[in-house]
Amino acid sequence: MARQERAVRTRRAILEAAAAVFDERGYDAATIADILARAGVTKGALYFHFSSKQELAQGVLDEQFAEGGVPHRESKLQELIDVAMVLAFRMKRDPMLSAGARLSLGPGMRDIFGGGSVPGWIEFTRTLLLQAKEQGELLPHVDPAETAWILSACWTGAQIYSQTLSDRADIEERVSAVYQHICPSIATPAVLARLDMAADRGERVGVEMGLAPGSAALPPQPQPALS
């Protein structure tokens, strides 16, 4: 059991180091030597868990969905907003998410990773929107698949613009604005009146989840990436 726990910790340390290096330098410029130095593990330990740089990058992408979602909400549209706002809150604090975005969206990455985490996020969004429509939260004209594509594209665009213009300093405000502009076009008036789309929503849900300052269960926070 102790050996298994060590293996899990080592694998996580390697993934976190890889995420930080990919986030700072990009996939092409990152090297195994960089990742080894950041992780503080031997080459043998790294290759025990990952056979190549590409497999390491895929591991970082897979982590986008490995940590679970936000707490269950009666309103599935609110749950979707909570996911978007928690991601915005974490994006400027967690290199794992930031690296996942860079690996998914960078030049040439589609040929290597087939769109990275983008297809998964579109499908995740579509599923929540479908549940919201089944509960009567969406206007009759709303197509969950089409809206999922649009919301995902808008979230990604807000993230990229925020990174380019402010090093993600305003990402929570920008993502909040995306939902405040789109939700009146898709939500029924009664649901819209109850939605919390404030810029600090991600931080408040993060406290609830133990991810943000103010939580009694705050885990150690990774160092911000320098990209």
Backbone as CSV, one residue per row, in Angstrom:
resi,resn,N_x,N_y,N_z,CA_x,CA_y,CA_z,C_x,C_y,C_z
1,MET,0.831,-1.205,0.000,0.000,0.000,0.000,0.866,1.256,0.000
2,ALA,1.931,1.262,0.815,2.822,2.417,0.866,3.488,2.630,-0.486
3,ARG,3.857,1.530,-1.171,4.480,1.643,-2.481,3.494,2.220,-3.494
4,GLN,2.239,1.780,-3.410,1.220,2.307,-4.322,1.001,3.796,-4.094
5,GLU,0.965,4.197,-2.829,0.767,5.614,-2.516,1.940,6.445,-3.027
6,ARG,3.162,5.914,-2.885,4.330,6.622,-3.404,4.246,6.754,-4.919
7,ALA,3.809,5.692,-5.573,3.691,5.731,-7.028,2.672,6.777,-7.468
8,VAL,1.551,6.861,-6.761,0.525,7.849,-7.087,1.080,9.264,-6.898
9,ARG,1.794,9.487,-5.785,2.370,10.810,-5.527,3.424,11.164,-6.574
10,THR,4.233,10.187,-6.937,5.270,10.442,-7.938,4.647,10.791,-9.279
11,ARG,3.640,10.023,-9.670,2.975,10.304,-10.941,2.377,11.702,-10.946
12,ARG,1.743,12.079,-9.837,1.134,13.407,-9.759,2.205,14.489,-9.824
13,ALA,3.334,14.284,-9.134,4.415,15.266,-9.163,4.951,15.444,-10.573
14,ILE,5.073,14.348,-11.308,5.549,14.419,-12.687,4.554,15.183,-13.552
15,LEU,3.264,14.879,-13.400,2.240,15.576,-14.185,2.228,17.072,-13.878
16,GLU,2.331,17.438,-12.615,2.319,18.857,-12.256,3.542,19.566,-12.821
17,ALA,4.702,18.896,-12.762,5.909,19.485,-13.335,5.769,19.628,-14.843
18,ALA,5.242,18.599,-15.494,5.053,18.658,-16.940,4.095,19.783,-17.306
19,ALA,3.005,19.923,-16.553,2.035,20.981,-16.834,2.692,22.348,-16.743
20,ALA,3.492,22.562,-15.704,4.152,23.858,-15.534,5.101,24.138,-16.697
21,VAL,5.855,23.130,-17.116,6.810,23.319,-18.219,6.079,23.539,-19.536
22,PHE,5.042,22.743,-19.815,4.271,22.934,-21.047,3.623,24.316,-21.063
23,ASP,3.131,24.756,-19.918,2.460,26.048,-19.837,3.443,27.187,-20.088
24,GLU,4.646,27.058,-19.564,5.638,28.120,-19.702,6.285,28.133,-21.082
25,ARG,6.564,26.943,-21.642,7.398,26.878,-22.843,6.679,26.364,-24.079
26,GLY,5.499,25.796,-23.898,4.826,25.176,-25.025,5.312,23.757,-25.228
27,TYR,4.553,23.000,-26.015,4.857,21.580,-26.192,6.176,21.369,-26.917
28,ASP,6.383,22.069,-28.021,7.573,21.823,-28.826,8.860,22.162,-28.086
29,ALA,8.862,23.259,-27.337,10.084,23.701,-26.650,10.344,22.944,-25.353
30,ALA,9.327,22.340,-24.778,9.514,21.598,-23.520,10.353,20.344,-23.765
31,THR,11.180,20.007,-22.806,11.996,18.801,-22.912,11.791,17.917,-21.684
32,ILE,12.103,16.651,-21.865,12.037,15.724,-20.735,12.983,16.181,-19.631
33,ALA,14.156,16.711,-20.006,15.117,17.193,-19.006,14.516,18.320,-18.171
34,ASP,13.778,19.241,-18.827,13.110,20.315,-18.090,12.132,19.746,-17.064
35,ILE,11.368,18.752,-17.501,10.330,18.179,-16.637,10.961,17.414,-15.485
36,LEU,12.040,16.674,-15.766,12.750,15.951,-14.697,13.275,16.925,-13.650
37,ALA,13.864,18.015,-14.122,14.414,18.995,-13.175,13.326,19.610,-12.320
38,ARG,12.170,19.898,-12.929,11.071,20.507,-12.182,10.453,19.512,-11.199
39,ALA,10.344,18.257,-11.610,9.691,17.257,-10.752,10.605,16.729,-9.666
40,GLY,11.906,16.782,-9.893,12.850,16.245,-8.904,12.793,14.741,-8.798
41,VAL,12.586,14.051,-9.924,12.541,12.585,-9.934,13.581,12.074,-10.921
42,THR,13.850,10.787,-10.866,14.808,10.185,-11.779,14.162,9.932,-13.134
43,LYS,15.028,9.757,-14.142,14.519,9.432,-15.475,13.769,8.105,-15.444
44,GLY,14.271,7.147,-14.662,13.605,5.863,-14.561,12.202,5.988,-13.985
45,ALA,12.042,6.854,-12.963,10.723,7.052,-12.361,9.758,7.653,-13.369
46,LEU,10.254,8.618,-14.153,9.376,9.243,-15.138,8.944,8.234,-16.196
47,TYR,9.908,7.469,-16.718,9.570,6.532,-17.789,8.793,5.321,-17.277
48,PHE,8.788,5.114,-15.996,7.930,4.067,-15.432,6.457,4.436,-15.626
49,HIS,6.173,5.733,-15.517,4.783,6.203,-15.621,4.423,6.676,-17.030
50,PHE,5.367,7.253,-17.749,5.085,7.841,-19.064,6.209,7.484,-20.019
51,SER,5.836,6.977,-21.185,6.841,6.480,-22.114,7.416,7.558,-23.021
52,SER,6.789,8.730,-23.077,7.240,9.766,-24.003,6.708,11.128,-23.570
53,LYS,7.224,12.182,-24.221,6.712,13.530,-23.963,5.255,13.628,-24.392
54,GLN,4.915,12.982,-25.497,3.529,13.036,-25.957,2.592,12.372,-24.951
55,GLU,3.005,11.251,-24.372,2.171,10.581,-23.374,2.035,11.440,-22.121
56,LEU,3.094,12.150,-21.761,3.026,13.082,-20.632,2.000,14.182,-20.908
57,ALA,2.069,14.746,-22.102,1.128,15.810,-22.459,-0.304,15.289,-22.466
58,GLN,-0.490,14.073,-22.953,-1.826,13.484,-22.933,-2.312,13.301,-21.509
59,GLY,-1.401,12.943,-20.608,-1.760,12.825,-19.189,-2.231,14.145,-18.615
60,VAL,-1.572,15.237,-19.003,-1.999,16.568,-18.558,-3.397,16.871,-19.099
61,LEU,-3.634,16.558,-20.367,-4.960,16.788,-20.951,-6.028,15.957,-20.254
62,ASP,-5.705,14.716,-19.935,-6.685,13.846,-19.277,-7.079,14.364,-17.902
63,GLU,-6.164,15.093,-17.257,-6.452,15.619,-15.918,-7.526,16.692,-15.936
64,GLN,-7.827,17.253,-17.118,-8.863,18.289,-17.193,-10.195,17.779,-16.672
65,PHE,-10.428,16.461,-16.794,-11.709,15.884,-16.395,-11.587,14.954,-15.196
66,ALA,-10.382,14.851,-14.616,-10.158,13.836,-13.588,-10.570,14.285,-12.190
67,GLU,-10.768,15.592,-11.989,-10.994,16.095,-10.636,-12.467,16.313,-10.310
68,GLY,-13.344,15.902,-11.212,-14.772,16.013,-10.913,-15.294,17.412,-11.161
69,GLY,-16.617,17.534,-11.075,-17.251,18.808,-11.347,-17.569,19.566,-10.074
70,VAL,-18.422,20.535,-10.208,-18.835,21.357,-9.075,-19.952,20.631,-8.334
71,PRO,-20.325,21.127,-7.160,-21.437,20.497,-6.443,-22.725,20.487,-7.270
72,HIS,-23.519,19.459,-7.061,-24.803,19.314,-7.769,-25.707,20.513,-7.489
73,ARG,-26.339,21.012,-8.537,-27.314,22.094,-8.404,-28.655,21.633,-8.974
74,GLU,-29.717,22.089,-8.366,-31.044,21.782,-8.900,-31.188,22.347,-10.306
75,SER,-30.650,23.552,-10.516,-30.648,24.153,-11.837,-29.396,23.698,-12.585
76,LYS,-29.575,22.995,-13.692,-28.431,22.529,-14.468,-27.737,23.681,-15.182
77,LEU,-28.489,24.740,-15.503,-27.848,25.908,-16.099,-26.946,26.599,-15.084
78,GLN,-27.383,26.681,-13.835,-26.516,27.232,-12.800,-25.286,26.350,-12.605
79,GLU,-25.480,25.040,-12.672,-24.341,24.125,-12.536,-23.327,24.359,-13.655
80,LEU,-23.823,24.584,-14.869,-22.930,24.864,-15.985,-22.176,26.175,-15.769
81,ILE,-22.875,27.195,-15.304,-22.220,28.470,-15.010,-21.168,28.280,-13.925
82,ASP,-21.498,27.491,-12.907,-20.537,27.245,-11.826,-19.272,26.580,-12.356
83,VAL,-19.429,25.622,-13.256,-18.261,24.972,-13.856,-17.410,26.005,-14.583
84,ALA,-18.052,26.842,-15.386,-17.319,27.850,-16.155,-16.596,28.831,-15.246
85,MET,-17.246,29.244,-14.169,-16.637,30.238,-13.284,-15.547,29.631,-12.416
86,VAL,-15.711,28.380,-12.001,-14.644,27.721,-11.246,-13.416,27.519,-12.132
87,LEU,-13.639,27.144,-13.384,-12.520,27.017,-14.314,-11.802,28.348,-14.486
88,ALA,-12.560,29.434,-14.604,-11.937,30.750,-14.731,-11.132,31.091,-13.481
89,PHE,-11.694,30.794,-12.314,-10.986,31.046,-11.061,-9.681,30.247,-10.992
90,ARG,-9.751,28.977,-11.403,-8.584,28.115,-11.305,-7.569,28.343,-12.415
91,MET,-8.022,28.846,-13.573,-7.148,28.954,-14.733,-5.902,29.787,-14.446
92,LYS,-6.052,30.853,-13.675,-4.884,31.695,-13.412,-4.113,31.250,-12.176
93,ARG,-4.517,30.128,-11.585,-3.855,29.625,-10.396,-3.309,28.207,-10.561
94,ASP,-3.783,27.484,-11.555,-3.466,26.064,-11.681,-2.834,25.784,-13.041
95,PRO,-1.505,25.558,-13.088,-0.849,25.280,-14.368,-1.416,24.068,-15.097
96,MET,-2.022,23.119,-14.374,-2.575,21.946,-15.032,-3.667,22.356,-16.022
97,LEU,-4.544,23.269,-15.602,-5.598,23.750,-16.491,-5.043,24.649,-17.585
98,SER,-4.128,25.532,-17.198,-3.550,26.444,-18.176,-2.790,25.682,-19.251
99,ALA,-2.032,24.676,-18.842,-1.289,23.864,-19.800,-2.242,23.085,-20.699
100,GLY,-3.337,22.594,-20.130,-4.321,21.884,-20.934,-4.876,22.759,-22.039
101,ALA,-5.129,24.028,-21.720,-5.616,24.956,-22.736,-4.567,25.176,-23.815
102,ARG,-3.319,25.339,-23.405,-2.256,25.577,-24.385,-2.045,24.355,-25.277
103,LEU,-2.108,23.167,-24.693,-1.932,21.944,-25.480,-3.111,21.708,-26.419
104,SER,-4.284,22.170,-26.035,-5.473,21.977,-26.867,-5.547,22.974,-28.004
105,LEU,-5.041,24.187,-27.775,-5.309,25.285,-28.699,-4.092,25.782,-29.454
106,GLY,-2.908,25.327,-29.081,-1.696,25.826,-29.709,-1.568,25.400,-31.163
107,PRO,-0.732,26.119,-31.929,-0.516,25.775,-33.342,-0.007,24.337,-33.496
108,GLY,-0.618,23.586,-34.369,-0.175,22.233,-34.643,-0.621,21.196,-33.640
109,MET,-1.296,21.612,-32.578,-1.658,20.656,-31.535,-2.774,19.708,-31.984
110,ARG,-3.611,20.157,-32.916,-4.698,19.279,-33.378,-4.142,18.010,-34.015
111,ASP,-3.039,18.158,-34.771,-2.457,16.988,-35.424,-1.903,15.989,-34.422
112,ILE,-1.493,16.469,-33.250,-0.895,15.588,-32.237,-1.957,15.034,-31.296
113,PHE,-2.866,15.899,-30.838,-3.800,15.517,-29.783,-5.266,15.500,-30.218
114,GLY,-5.524,15.779,-31.493,-6.895,15.688,-31.996,-7.871,16.646,-31.352
115,GLY,-7.437,17.848,-31.038,-8.331,18.818,-30.407,-8.200,18.882,-28.906
116,GLY,-7.341,18.017,-28.333,-7.095,18.061,-26.895,-8.364,17.891,-26.090
117,SER,-8.560,18.788,-25.148,-9.722,18.691,-24.258,-10.960,19.378,-24.827
118,VAL,-10.831,20.043,-25.985,-11.960,20.806,-26.533,-13.187,19.932,-26.793
119,PRO,-13.060,18.801,-27.510,-14.266,17.982,-27.737,-14.928,17.530,-26.438
120,GLY,-14.115,17.215,-25.434,-14.680,16.790,-24.156,-15.470,17.883,-23.472
121,TRP,-14.963,19.130,-23.537,-15.691,20.230,-22.906,-16.978,20.545,-23.657
122,ILE,-16.948,20.456,-24.981,-18.185,20.683,-25.743,-19.231,19.643,-25.361
123,GLU,-18.818,18.389,-25.268,-19.772,17.331,-24.923,-20.268,17.488,-23.494
124,PHE,-19.377,17.853,-22.566,-19.778,18.085,-21.176,-20.836,19.191,-21.110
125,THR,-20.591,20.275,-21.846,-21.530,21.394,-21.868,-22.856,20.980,-22.486
126,ARG,-22.794,20.221,-23.585,-24.017,19.754,-24.239,-24.861,18.905,-23.291
127,THR,-24.209,18.044,-22.516,-24.935,17.169,-21.595,-25.684,17.984,-20.540
128,LEU,-25.020,18.975,-19.959,-25.684,19.803,-18.947,-26.810,20.631,-19.566
129,LEU,-26.588,21.136,-20.760,-27.651,21.905,-21.425,-28.840,21.021,-21.772
130,LEU,-28.572,19.790,-22.173,-29.668,18.858,-22.460,-30.482,18.594,-21.202
131,GLN,-29.801,18.409,-20.072,-30.501,18.210,-18.805,-31.299,19.456,-18.431
132,ALA,-30.709,20.624,-18.672,-31.418,21.875,-18.383,-32.674,21.987,-19.240
133,LYS,-32.583,21.601,-20.501,-33.756,21.687,-21.382,-34.828,20.708,-20.940
134,GLU,-34.433,19.522,-20.538,-35.405,18.525,-20.072,-36.131,19.004,-18.815
135,GLN,-35.468,19.870,-18.028,-36.084,20.415,-16.817,-36.862,21.701,-17.078
136,GLY,-36.924,22.126,-18.334,-37.678,23.325,-18.668,-36.953,24.616,-18.370
137,GLU,-35.642,24.586,-18.293,-34.876,25.793,-17.977,-34.543,26.623,-19.202
138,LEU,-34.605,26.021,-20.394,-34.184,26.706,-21.611,-35.378,27.075,-22.472
139,LEU,-35.208,28.118,-23.244,-36.252,28.546,-24.170,-36.453,27.478,-25.257
140,PRO,-37.644,27.410,-25.840,-37.962,26.326,-26.772,-37.027,26.219,-27.972
141,HIS,-36.504,27.343,-28.449,-35.695,27.319,-29.665,-34.273,26.806,-29.439
142,VAL,-33.852,26.646,-28.192,-32.443,26.353,-27.885,-32.082,24.925,-28.284
143,ASP,-31.034,24.804,-29.091,-30.466,23.506,-29.477,-29.254,23.264,-28.584
144,PRO,-29.312,22.289,-27.646,-28.197,22.084,-26.714,-26.849,21.864,-27.398
145,ALA,-26.820,21.138,-28.501,-25.545,20.868,-29.179,-24.957,22.151,-29.759
146,GLU,-25.779,22.934,-30.444,-25.300,24.181,-31.042,-24.882,25.177,-29.961
147,THR,-25.680,25.278,-28.906,-25.373,26.211,-27.822,-24.117,25.794,-27.079
148,ALA,-23.906,24.493,-26.935,-22.689,24.008,-26.283,-21.455,24.434,-27.061
149,TRP,-21.514,24.321,-28.386,-20.389,24.741,-29.228,-20.130,26.238,-29.045
150,ILE,-21.203,27.025,-29.070,-21.054,28.479,-28.957,-20.501,28.869,-27.592
151,LEU,-21.058,28.300,-26.525,-20.585,28.636,-25.181,-19.129,28.233,-24.991
152,SER,-18.780,27.053,-25.467,-17.402,26.609,-25.345,-16.455,27.532,-26.106
153,ALA,-16.865,27.924,-27.324,-16.032,28.823,-28.120,-15.900,30.191,-27.453
154,CYS,-16.987,30.693,-26.890,-16.945,31.993,-26.216,-16.070,31.943,-24.969
155,TRP,-16.185,30.853,-24.188,-15.339,30.719,-22.999,-13.872,30.693,-23.415
156,THR,-13.565,29.918,-24.449,-12.182,29.813,-24.908,-11.678,31.156,-25.416
157,GLY,-12.504,31.856,-26.187,-12.100,33.162,-26.677,-11.852,34.154,-25.550
158,ALA,-12.715,34.140,-24.538,-12.522,35.028,-23.391,-11.219,34.701,-22.674
159,GLN,-10.916,33.399,-22.556,-9.681,32.987,-21.887,-8.459,33.449,-22.666
160,ILE,-8.495,33.279,-23.983,-7.346,33.659,-24.811,-7.157,35.175,-24.808
161,TYR,-8.243,35.911,-24.960,-8.135,37.374,-24.948,-7.636,37.871,-23.591
162,SER,-8.162,37.276,-22.516,-7.739,37.686,-21.180,-6.253,37.406,-20.975
163,GLN,-5.799,36.251,-21.430,-4.371,35.932,-21.309,-3.523,36.902,-22.115
164,THR,-3.972,37.217,-23.329,-3.210,38.091,-24.208,-3.134,39.517,-23.687
165,LEU,-4.250,40.011,-23.167,-4.338,41.426,-22.811,-4.011,41.725,-21.358
166,SER,-4.214,40.736,-20.458,-4.008,41.057,-19.032,-3.352,39.931,-18.252
167,ASP,-2.776,38.931,-18.946,-2.189,37.773,-18.280,-3.210,37.110,-17.359
168,ARG,-4.459,37.069,-17.823,-5.603,36.453,-17.156,-6.025,37.171,-15.870
169,ALA,-5.564,38.384,-15.659,-5.954,39.106,-14.445,-7.457,39.348,-14.392
170,ASP,-8.103,39.484,-15.568,-9.534,39.797,-15.592,-10.375,38.630,-16.107
171,ILE,-9.845,37.422,-16.098,-10.554,36.307,-16.736,-11.914,36.042,-16.096
172,GLU,-12.021,36.190,-14.776,-13.316,35.922,-14.129,-14.365,36.947,-14.551
173,GLU,-13.965,38.199,-14.669,-14.901,39.225,-15.124,-15.318,38.977,-16.572
174,ARG,-14.377,38.541,-17.395,-14.686,38.319,-18.812,-15.599,37.105,-19.005
175,VAL,-15.340,36.029,-18.296,-16.199,34.845,-18.418,-17.587,35.151,-17.867
176,SER,-17.648,35.887,-16.774,-18.944,36.311,-16.239,-19.722,37.103,-17.282
177,ALA,-19.036,37.989,-17.992,-19.708,38.802,-19.011,-20.234,37.937,-20.158
178,VAL,-19.491,36.888,-20.518,-19.953,35.974,-21.560,-21.317,35.397,-21.181
179,TYR,-21.431,34.901,-19.965,-22.684,34.268,-19.557,-23.787,35.292,-19.350
180,GLN,-23.440,36.493,-18.885,-24.466,37.513,-18.727,-25.018,37.971,-20.072
181,HIS,-24.226,37.859,-21.138,-24.700,38.223,-22.468,-25.504,37.092,-23.114
182,ILE,-25.084,35.835,-22.888,-25.697,34.710,-23.592,-26.929,34.165,-22.883
183,CYS,-26.910,34.113,-21.566,-28.011,33.464,-20.836,-29.382,34.084,-21.101
184,PRO,-29.508,35.412,-21.273,-30.834,35.941,-21.606,-31.386,35.408,-22.924
185,SER,-30.518,34.890,-23.787,-30.969,34.351,-25.069,-31.351,32.882,-24.999
186,ILE,-31.009,32.216,-23.884,-31.273,30.775,-23.828,-32.117,30.364,-22.626
187,ALA,-32.102,31.137,-21.548,-32.798,30.738,-20.321,-34.218,31.303,-20.274
188,THR,-35.128,30.563,-19.679,-36.475,31.093,-19.448,-36.384,32.243,-18.452
189,PRO,-37.289,33.198,-18.497,-37.216,34.348,-17.587,-37.149,33.953,-16.111
190,ALA,-37.931,32.954,-15.712,-37.937,32.554,-14.302,-36.580,32.006,-13.877
191,VAL,-35.951,31.210,-14.729,-34.628,30.665,-14.409,-33.575,31.774,-14.448
192,LEU,-33.651,32.627,-15.457,-32.675,33.708,-15.598,-32.626,34.589,-14.358
193,ALA,-33.779,34.850,-13.778,-33.838,35.722,-12.604,-33.108,35.130,-11.406
194,ARG,-32.934,33.810,-11.391,-32.307,33.158,-10.237,-30.833,32.822,-10.457
195,LEU,-30.318,33.014,-11.667,-28.941,32.622,-11.958,-27.941,33.570,-11.314
196,ASP,-26.907,32.998,-10.750,-25.800,33.776,-10.181,-24.642,33.696,-11.164
197,MET,-24.395,34.809,-11.847,-23.329,34.863,-12.846,-22.262,35.872,-12.471
198,ALA,-22.179,36.238,-11.206,-21.234,37.259,-10.748,-19.797,36.816,-10.965
199,ALA,-18.910,37.785,-11.099,-17.502,37.491,-11.374,-16.836,36.714,-10.247
200,ASP,-17.340,36.857,-9.025,-16.734,36.129,-7.908,-17.411,34.792,-7.641
201,ARG,-18.300,34.363,-8.550,-19.005,33.091,-8.347,-18.023,31.923,-8.266
202,GLY,-17.011,31.899,-9.110,-16.052,30.807,-9.089,-15.312,30.701,-7.781
203,GLU,-14.927,31.828,-7.228,-14.224,31.803,-5.940,-15.139,31.305,-4.833
204,ARG,-16.406,31.740,-4.857,-17.332,31.299,-3.809,-17.622,29.796,-3.906
205,VAL,-17.789,29.304,-5.132,-17.975,27.862,-5.288,-16.683,27.129,-4.932
206,GLY,-15.543,27.744,-5.238,-14.266,27.161,-4.852,-14.130,26.994,-3.353
207,VAL,-14.607,27.962,-2.591,-14.607,27.836,-1.129,-15.468,26.642,-0.719
208,GLU,-16.614,26.519,-1.344,-17.509,25.395,-1.066,-16.835,24.052,-1.353
209,MET,-15.992,24.026,-2.376,-15.321,22.793,-2.787,-13.990,22.569,-2.087
210,GLY,-13.522,23.556,-1.313,-12.222,23.423,-0.671,-11.070,23.803,-1.571
211,LEU,-11.325,24.643,-2.568,-10.293,25.016,-3.528,-9.824,26.452,-3.391
212,ALA,-10.462,27.223,-2.525,-10.183,28.653,-2.499,-9.947,29.125,-1.074
213,PRO,-9.240,30.263,-0.902,-9.053,30.833,0.433,-10.389,31.018,1.128
214,GLY,-10.410,30.732,2.422,-11.641,30.803,3.190,-12.207,29.435,3.469
215,SER,-11.700,28.420,2.779,-12.158,27.050,3.006,-11.326,26.395,4.083
216,ALA,-11.989,25.634,4.947,-11.272,24.906,5.987,-10.466,23.755,5.418
217,ALA,-10.790,23.347,4.185,-10.136,22.184,3.588,-9.226,22.576,2.425
218,LEU,-8.678,23.800,2.463,-7.855,24.281,1.372,-6.632,23.402,1.181
219,PRO,-6.455,22.812,-0.018,-5.275,22.011,-0.287,-4.105,22.896,-0.649
220,PRO,-2.867,22.363,-0.667,-1.729,23.162,-1.106,-1.958,23.669,-2.521
221,GLN,-1.660,24.940,-2.754,-1.891,25.525,-4.073,-0.633,25.479,-4.903
222,PRO,-0.751,25.114,-6.202,0.414,25.116,-7.077,0.875,26.538,-7.355
223,GLN,2.137,26.697,-7.706,2.655,28.002,-8.047,2.104,28.443,-9.397
224,PRO,1.766,29.719,-9.567,1.250,30.167,-10.848,2.272,29.976,-11.957
225,ALA,1.798,29.667,-13.158,2.680,29.560,-14.301,3.155,30.951,-14.706
226,LEU,4.287,31.010,-15.390,4.886,32.294,-15.766,4.519,32.721,-17.184
227,SER,3.646,31.914,-17.852,3.310,32.256,-19.234,2.404,33.479,-19.296
